Amino acid sequence: MSPVKFSSNLDYTITPMVKEDLGVSLLPDLMLRTIFPVTPQGIEVRPMDPPAFRYLGIAVRAGEELSPAMDRFIRCAQSVFAELL
């Protein structure tokens, strides 16, 4: 295996690097399906075997009532993520 010569933590930077044959990347399915609903030309997406998972959460300050905007944001996020699963 060759040493790492390029790296990035920006999804929009990683995909062109992969397309130009500068390496490979592990990217979350959520990012691939929402930011790139159509796989960019020149990139092949392969599932991991076994699959890897991660859990997402929303942290709020304990003991305080949620503002209407925060309550709506949480409900919206739950709805969006429920649709993606």
N, CA, C and O atoms as CSV, one atom per row, in Angstrom:
chain,resi,resn,atom,element,x,y,z
A,1,MET,N,N,0.850,-1.179,0.000
A,1,MET,CA,C,0.000,0.000,0.000
A,1,MET,C,C,0.896,1.243,0.000
A,1,MET,O,O,1.844,1.333,0.780
A,2,SER,N,N,0.593,2.177,-0.863
A,2,SER,CA,C,1.407,3.390,-0.950
A,2,SER,C,C,1.020,4.373,0.158
A,2,SER,O,O,-0.117,4.357,0.627
A,3,PRO,N,N,1.954,5.226,0.577
A,3,PRO,CA,C,1.663,6.202,1.635
A,3,PRO,C,C,0.654,7.254,1.165
A,3,PRO,O,O,0.526,7.518,-0.030
A,4,VAL,N,N,-0.051,7.842,2.116
A,4,VAL,CA,C,-1.034,8.877,1.804
A,4,VAL,C,C,-0.312,10.129,1.320
A,4,VAL,O,O,0.587,10.640,1.988
A,5,LYS,N,N,-0.717,10.612,0.154
A,5,LYS,CA,C,-0.130,11.831,-0.402
A,5,LYS,C,C,-1.122,12.980,-0.393
A,5,LYS,O,O,-0.727,14.144,-0.326
A,6,PHE,N,N,-2.410,12.660,-0.460
A,6,PHE,CA,C,-3.466,13.668,-0.461
A,6,PHE,C,C,-4.537,13.236,0.535
A,6,PHE,O,O,-4.819,12.045,0.672
A,7,SER,N,N,-5.118,14.181,1.211
A,7,SER,CA,C,-6.250,13.870,2.086
A,7,SER,C,C,-7.137,15.102,2.198
A,7,SER,O,O,-6.693,16.232,1.995
A,8,SER,N,N,-8.399,14.855,2.527
A,8,SER,CA,C,-9.351,15.939,2.698
A,8,SER,C,C,-10.509,15.435,3.542
A,8,SER,O,O,-10.821,14.244,3.535
A,9,ASN,N,N,-11.142,16.342,4.266
A,9,ASN,CA,C,-12.347,15.980,4.997
A,9,ASN,C,C,-13.570,16.671,4.404
A,9,ASN,O,O,-14.633,16.700,5.024
A,10,LEU,N,N,-13.420,17.217,3.223
A,10,LEU,CA,C,-14.527,17.892,2.531
A,10,LEU,C,C,-15.070,16.982,1.427
A,10,LEU,O,O,-14.355,16.617,0.494
A,11,ASP,N,N,-16.348,16.626,1.554
A,11,ASP,CA,C,-16.959,15.702,0.602
A,11,ASP,C,C,-16.848,16.184,-0.839
A,11,ASP,O,O,-16.622,15.384,-1.747
A,12,TYR,N,N,-17.004,17.485,-1.050
A,12,TYR,CA,C,-16.941,18.019,-2.414
A,12,TYR,C,C,-15.523,18.024,-2.960
A,12,TYR,O,O,-15.330,18.156,-4.169
A,13,THR,N,N,-14.538,17.885,-2.104
A,13,THR,CA,C,-13.145,17.783,-2.547
A,13,THR,C,C,-12.782,16.329,-2.796
A,13,THR,O,O,-12.041,16.022,-3.730
A,14,ILE,N,N,-13.297,15.437,-1.969
A,14,ILE,CA,C,-12.947,14.021,-2.055
A,14,ILE,C,C,-13.398,13.409,-3.375
A,14,ILE,O,O,-12.627,12.705,-4.026
A,15,THR,N,N,-14.634,13.670,-3.772
A,15,THR,CA,C,-15.148,13.009,-4.977
A,15,THR,C,C,-14.354,13.360,-6.241
A,15,THR,O,O,-14.086,12.457,-7.034
A,16,PRO,N,N,-13.964,14.616,-6.472
A,16,PRO,CA,C,-13.123,14.871,-7.661
A,16,PRO,C,C,-11.753,14.187,-7.561
A,16,PRO,O,O,-11.188,13.781,-8.576
A,17,MET,N,N,-11.220,14.059,-6.338
A,17,MET,CA,C,-9.930,13.371,-6.175
A,17,MET,C,C,-10.069,11.899,-6.567
A,17,MET,O,O,-9.197,11.348,-7.239
A,18,VAL,N,N,-11.163,11.265,-6.145
A,18,VAL,CA,C,-11.407,9.871,-6.518
A,18,VAL,C,C,-11.588,9.765,-8.027
A,18,VAL,O,O,-11.046,8.861,-8.662
A,19,LYS,N,N,-12.352,10.692,-8.595
A,19,LYS,CA,C,-12.602,10.678,-10.048
A,19,LYS,C,C,-11.308,10.791,-10.839
A,19,LYS,O,O,-11.180,10.203,-11.912
A,20,GLU,N,N,-10.342,11.550,-10.311
A,20,GLU,CA,C,-9.055,11.730,-11.003
A,20,GLU,C,C,-8.042,10.641,-10.652
A,20,GLU,O,O,-6.852,10.773,-10.937
A,21,ASP,N,N,-8.528,9.562,-10.030
A,21,ASP,CA,C,-7.705,8.400,-9.702
A,21,ASP,C,C,-6.583,8.727,-8.712
A,21,ASP,O,O,-5.487,8.172,-8.793
A,22,LEU,N,N,-6.873,9.627,-7.786
A,22,LEU,CA,C,-5.896,9.966,-6.753
A,22,LEU,C,C,-6.087,9.125,-5.496
A,22,LEU,O,O,-5.378,9.315,-4.507
A,23,GLY,N,N,-7.036,8.204,-5.529
A,23,GLY,CA,C,-7.246,7.333,-4.379
A,23,GLY,C,C,-8.674,6.874,-4.273
A,23,GLY,O,O,-9.452,6.959,-5.223
A,24,VAL,N,N,-9.004,6.382,-3.090
A,24,VAL,CA,C,-10.346,5.892,-2.782
A,24,VAL,C,C,-10.826,6.581,-1.515
A,24,VAL,O,O,-10.045,7.238,-0.827
A,25,SER,N,N,-12.104,6.434,-1.207
A,25,SER,CA,C,-12.645,7.063,-0.016
A,25,SER,C,C,-13.803,6.256,0.536
A,25,SER,O,O,-14.500,5.563,-0.205
A,26,LEU,N,N,-14.001,6.348,1.834
A,26,LEU,CA,C,-15.186,5.821,2.496
A,26,LEU,C,C,-16.060,7.017,2.824
A,26,LEU,O,O,-15.654,7.902,3.577
A,27,LEU,N,N,-17.251,7.043,2.264
A,27,LEU,CA,C,-18.163,8.159,2.488
A,27,LEU,C,C,-19.492,7.631,3.002
A,27,LEU,O,O,-19.913,6.540,2.619
A,28,PRO,N,N,-20.157,8.390,3.863
A,28,PRO,CA,C,-21.459,7.937,4.370
A,28,PRO,C,C,-22.514,7.896,3.270
A,28,PRO,O,O,-22.563,8.764,2.398
A,29,ASP,N,N,-23.349,6.874,3.334
A,29,ASP,CA,C,-24.432,6.719,2.362
A,29,ASP,C,C,-25.362,7.928,2.378
A,29,ASP,O,O,-25.862,8.344,1.333
A,30,LEU,N,N,-25.592,8.491,3.560
A,30,LEU,CA,C,-26.462,9.664,3.669
A,30,LEU,C,C,-25.936,10.803,2.795
A,30,LEU,O,O,-26.710,11.464,2.103
A,31,MET,N,N,-24.642,11.027,2.826
A,31,MET,CA,C,-24.045,12.074,1.991
A,31,MET,C,C,-24.186,11.731,0.519
A,31,MET,O,O,-24.540,12.584,-0.296
A,32,LEU,N,N,-23.912,10.500,0.189
A,32,LEU,CA,C,-23.989,10.104,-1.220
A,32,LEU,C,C,-25.393,10.250,-1.779
A,32,LEU,O,O,-25.565,10.671,-2.923
A,33,ARG,N,N,-26.412,9.903,-0.973
A,33,ARG,CA,C,-27.797,9.950,-1.457
A,33,ARG,C,C,-28.390,11.349,-1.449
A,33,ARG,O,O,-29.274,11.637,-2.256
A,34,THR,N,N,-27.939,12.220,-0.573
A,34,THR,CA,C,-28.545,13.547,-0.500
A,34,THR,C,C,-27.778,14.586,-1.312
A,34,THR,O,O,-28.387,15.384,-2.024
A,35,ILE,N,N,-26.468,14.586,-1.214
A,35,ILE,CA,C,-25.673,15.572,-1.958
A,35,ILE,C,C,-25.499,15.148,-3.410
A,35,ILE,O,O,-25.493,15.991,-4.308
A,36,PHE,N,N,-25.360,13.849,-3.644
A,36,PHE,CA,C,-25.185,13.332,-4.999
A,36,PHE,C,C,-26.300,12.331,-5.303
A,36,PHE,O,O,-26.057,11.124,-5.289
A,37,PRO,N,N,-27.532,12.811,-5.580
A,37,PRO,CA,C,-28.614,11.867,-5.870
A,37,PRO,C,C,-28.324,11.000,-7.095
A,37,PRO,O,O,-28.866,9.902,-7.224
A,38,VAL,N,N,-27.477,11.489,-7.985
A,38,VAL,CA,C,-27.015,10.708,-9.129
A,38,VAL,C,C,-25.507,10.583,-8.970
A,38,VAL,O,O,-24.817,11.591,-8.819
A,39,THR,N,N,-24.992,9.366,-9.003
A,39,THR,CA,C,-23.555,9.156,-8.826
A,39,THR,C,C,-22.795,9.912,-9.909
A,39,THR,O,O,-23.077,9.748,-11.095
A,40,PRO,N,N,-21.814,10.756,-9.499
A,40,PRO,CA,C,-21.041,11.495,-10.499
A,40,PRO,C,C,-20.341,10.556,-11.481
A,40,PRO,O,O,-19.860,9.487,-11.105
A,41,GLN,N,N,-20.296,10.971,-12.732
A,41,GLN,CA,C,-19.648,10.166,-13.774
A,41,GLN,C,C,-18.185,9.943,-13.397
A,41,GLN,O,O,-17.509,10.861,-12.933
A,42,GLY,N,N,-17.711,8.733,-13.598
A,42,GLY,CA,C,-16.318,8.413,-13.303
A,42,GLY,C,C,-16.100,7.902,-11.889
A,42,GLY,O,O,-14.965,7.631,-11.497
A,43,ILE,N,N,-17.177,7.764,-11.116
A,43,ILE,CA,C,-17.072,7.256,-9.749
A,43,ILE,C,C,-17.983,6.045,-9.614
A,43,ILE,O,O,-19.126,6.056,-10.073
A,44,GLU,N,N,-17.471,5.016,-8.988
A,44,GLU,CA,C,-18.261,3.806,-8.734
A,44,GLU,C,C,-18.483,3.692,-7.238
A,44,GLU,O,O,-17.538,3.766,-6.452
A,45,VAL,N,N,-19.743,3.510,-6.846
A,45,VAL,CA,C,-20.097,3.353,-5.435
A,45,VAL,C,C,-20.285,1.873,-5.150
A,45,VAL,O,O,-21.061,1.193,-5.821
A,46,ARG,N,N,-19.564,1.379,-4.143
A,46,ARG,CA,C,-19.675,-0.028,-3.764
A,46,ARG,C,C,-20.084,-0.123,-2.294
A,46,ARG,O,O,-19.586,0.633,-1.460
A,47,PRO,N,N,-20.983,-1.046,-1.980
A,47,PRO,CA,C,-21.369,-1.198,-0.574
A,47,PRO,C,C,-20.248,-1.869,0.220
A,47,PRO,O,O,-19.444,-2.619,-0.334
A,48,MET,N,N,-20.206,-1.592,1.509
A,48,MET,CA,C,-19.232,-2.236,2.378
A,48,MET,C,C,-19.795,-3.585,2.826
A,48,MET,O,O,-21.003,-3.727,3.020
A,49,ASP,N,N,-18.917,-4.567,2.986
A,49,ASP,CA,C,-19.343,-5.874,3.454
A,49,ASP,C,C,-18.377,-6.339,4.536
A,49,ASP,O,O,-17.235,-6.683,4.229
A,50,PRO,N,N,-18.801,-6.354,5.769
A,50,PRO,CA,C,-20.144,-6.084,6.262
A,50,PRO,C,C,-20.425,-4.590,6.300
A,50,PRO,O,O,-19.491,-3.789,6.344
A,51,PRO,N,N,-21.702,-4.199,6.283
A,51,PRO,CA,C,-22.045,-2.776,6.311
A,51,PRO,C,C,-21.628,-2.117,7.624
A,51,PRO,O,O,-21.574,-2.772,8.666
A,52,ALA,N,N,-21.338,-0.837,7.569
A,52,ALA,CA,C,-20.998,-0.054,8.760
A,52,ALA,C,C,-22.137,0.932,9.021
A,52,ALA,O,O,-22.757,1.438,8.086
A,53,PHE,N,N,-22.402,1.194,10.282
A,53,PHE,CA,C,-23.489,2.097,10.642
A,53,PHE,C,C,-22.999,3.137,11.628
A,53,PHE,O,O,-21.988,2.939,12.302
A,54,ARG,N,N,-23.713,4.243,11.709
A,54,ARG,CA,C,-23.448,5.252,12.729
A,54,ARG,C,C,-24.777,5.815,13.196
A,54,ARG,O,O,-25.773,5.791,12.474
A,55,TYR,N,N,-24.769,6.313,14.398
A,55,TYR,CA,C,-25.978,6.875,14.996
A,55,TYR,C,C,-25.839,8.386,15.066
A,55,TYR,O,O,-24.778,8.901,15.419
A,56,LEU,N,N,-26.903,9.092,14.732
A,56,LEU,CA,C,-26.923,10.544,14.794
A,56,LEU,C,C,-27.865,10.974,15.900
A,56,LEU,O,O,-28.861,10.304,16.168
A,57,GLY,N,N,-27.558,12.078,16.537
A,57,GLY,CA,C,-28.422,12.591,17.587
A,57,GLY,C,C,-28.405,14.106,17.593
A,57,GLY,O,O,-27.574,14.735,16.939
A,58,ILE,N,N,-29.325,14.679,18.334
A,58,ILE,CA,C,-29.395,16.129,18.508
A,58,ILE,C,C,-29.267,16.399,20.001
A,58,ILE,O,O,-30.046,15.869,20.793
A,59,ALA,N,N,-28.313,17.199,20.387
A,59,ALA,CA,C,-28.116,17.532,21.796
A,59,ALA,C,C,-28.782,18.877,22.104
A,59,ALA,O,O,-28.642,19.842,21.352
A,60,VAL,N,N,-29.494,18.916,23.204
A,60,VAL,CA,C,-30.116,20.157,23.673
A,60,VAL,C,C,-29.759,20.341,25.142
A,60,VAL,O,O,-29.428,19.381,25.837
A,61,ARG,N,N,-29.830,21.573,25.601
A,61,ARG,CA,C,-29.491,21.869,26.983
A,61,ARG,C,C,-30.531,21.257,27.920
A,61,ARG,O,O,-31.734,21.441,27.730
A,62,ALA,N,N,-30.058,20.531,28.929
A,62,ALA,CA,C,-30.955,19.856,29.874
A,62,ALA,C,C,-31.701,20.870,30.729
A,62,ALA,O,O,-31.152,21.901,31.117
A,63,GLY,N,N,-32.951,20.562,31.013
A,63,GLY,CA,C,-33.740,21.365,31.941
A,63,GLY,C,C,-34.333,22.635,31.367
A,63,GLY,O,O,-34.961,23.402,32.098
A,64,GLU,N,N,-34.152,22.877,30.085
A,64,GLU,CA,C,-34.715,24.079,29.471
A,64,GLU,C,C,-35.758,23.685,28.431
A,64,GLU,O,O,-35.607,22.690,27.722
A,65,GLU,N,N,-36.803,24.473,28.357
A,65,GLU,CA,C,-37.838,24.227,27.357
A,65,GLU,C,C,-37.300,24.605,25.981
A,65,GLU,O,O,-36.585,25.596,25.830
A,66,LEU,N,N,-37.652,23.809,24.992
A,66,LEU,CA,C,-37.216,24.091,23.626
A,66,LEU,C,C,-37.966,25.297,23.077
A,66,LEU,O,O,-39.152,25.489,23.342
A,67,SER,N,N,-37.242,26.105,22.305
A,67,SER,CA,C,-37.914,27.199,21.609
A,67,SER,C,C,-38.783,26.592,20.518
A,67,SER,O,O,-38.535,25.461,20.102
A,68,PRO,N,N,-39.795,27.312,20.044
A,68,PRO,CA,C,-40.622,26.789,18.949
A,68,PRO,C,C,-39.781,26.441,17.718
A,68,PRO,O,O,-40.053,25.454,17.034
A,69,ALA,N,N,-38.761,27.253,17.440
A,69,ALA,CA,C,-37.918,26.988,16.266
A,69,ALA,C,C,-37.126,25.690,16.455
A,69,ALA,O,O,-37.011,24.901,15.517
A,70,MET,N,N,-36.577,25.458,17.656
A,70,MET,CA,C,-35.810,24.240,17.909
A,70,MET,C,C,-36.722,23.020,17.886
A,70,MET,O,O,-36.345,21.975,17.356
A,71,ASP,N,N,-37.909,23.144,18.451
A,71,ASP,CA,C,-38.862,22.044,18.428
A,71,ASP,C,C,-39.216,21.674,16.993
A,71,ASP,O,O,-39.293,20.495,16.647
A,72,ARG,N,N,-39.431,22.684,16.166
A,72,ARG,CA,C,-39.779,22.419,14.766
A,72,ARG,C,C,-38.587,21.814,14.016
A,72,ARG,O,O,-38.761,20.917,13.192
A,73,PHE,N,N,-37.389,22.303,14.300
A,73,PHE,CA,C,-36.189,21.755,13.663
A,73,PHE,C,C,-36.040,20.269,13.993
A,73,PHE,O,O,-35.769,19.462,13.104
A,74,ILE,N,N,-36.213,19.907,15.260
A,74,ILE,CA,C,-36.073,18.509,15.670
A,74,ILE,C,C,-37.112,17.642,14.965
A,74,ILE,O,O,-36.780,16.568,14.463
A,75,ARG,N,N,-38.355,18.091,14.920
A,75,ARG,CA,C,-39.401,17.318,14.247
A,75,ARG,C,C,-39.096,17.183,12.753
A,75,ARG,O,O,-39.311,16.123,12.166
A,76,CYS,N,N,-38.599,18.248,12.146
A,76,CYS,CA,C,-38.253,18.209,10.716
A,76,CYS,C,C,-37.100,17.230,10.475
A,76,CYS,O,O,-37.153,16.425,9.545
A,77,ALA,N,N,-36.069,17.298,11.303
A,77,ALA,CA,C,-34.922,16.393,11.153
A,77,ALA,C,C,-35.367,14.943,11.311
A,77,ALA,O,O,-34.944,14.084,10.537
A,78,GLN,N,N,-36.205,14.658,12.292
A,78,GLN,CA,C,-36.696,13.298,12.492
A,78,GLN,C,C,-37.474,12.821,11.269
A,78,GLN,O,O,-37.351,11.667,10.861
A,79,SER,N,N,-38.266,13.703,10.693
A,79,SER,CA,C,-39.044,13.351,9.508
A,79,SER,C,C,-38.133,13.070,8.308
A,79,SER,O,O,-38.327,12.087,7.593
A,80,VAL,N,N,-37.151,13.928,8.097
A,80,VAL,CA,C,-36.229,13.752,6.961
A,80,VAL,C,C,-35.463,12.448,7.102
A,80,VAL,O,O,-35.366,11.680,6.145
A,81,PHE,N,N,-34.918,12.187,8.286
A,81,PHE,CA,C,-34.123,10.972,8.465
A,81,PHE,C,C,-34.990,9.713,8.402
A,81,PHE,O,O,-34.529,8.668,7.944
A,82,ALA,N,N,-36.226,9.804,8.851
A,82,ALA,CA,C,-37.124,8.653,8.759
A,82,ALA,C,C,-37.362,8.284,7.298
A,82,ALA,O,O,-37.468,7.103,6.967
A,83,GLU,N,N,-37.448,9.280,6.428
A,83,GLU,CA,C,-37.656,9.027,4.994
A,83,GLU,C,C,-36.429,8.396,4.351
A,83,GLU,O,O,-36.561,7.633,3.394
A,84,LEU,N,N,-35.242,8.699,4.857
A,84,LEU,CA,C,-34.010,8.186,4.259
A,84,LEU,C,C,-33.718,6.743,4.648
A,84,LEU,O,O,-32.946,6.059,3.975
A,85,LEU,N,N,-34.318,6.292,5.707
A,85,LEU,CA,C,-34.020,4.934,6.175
A,85,LEU,C,C,-34.772,3.901,5.423
A,85,LEU,O,O,-34.630,2.710,5.698
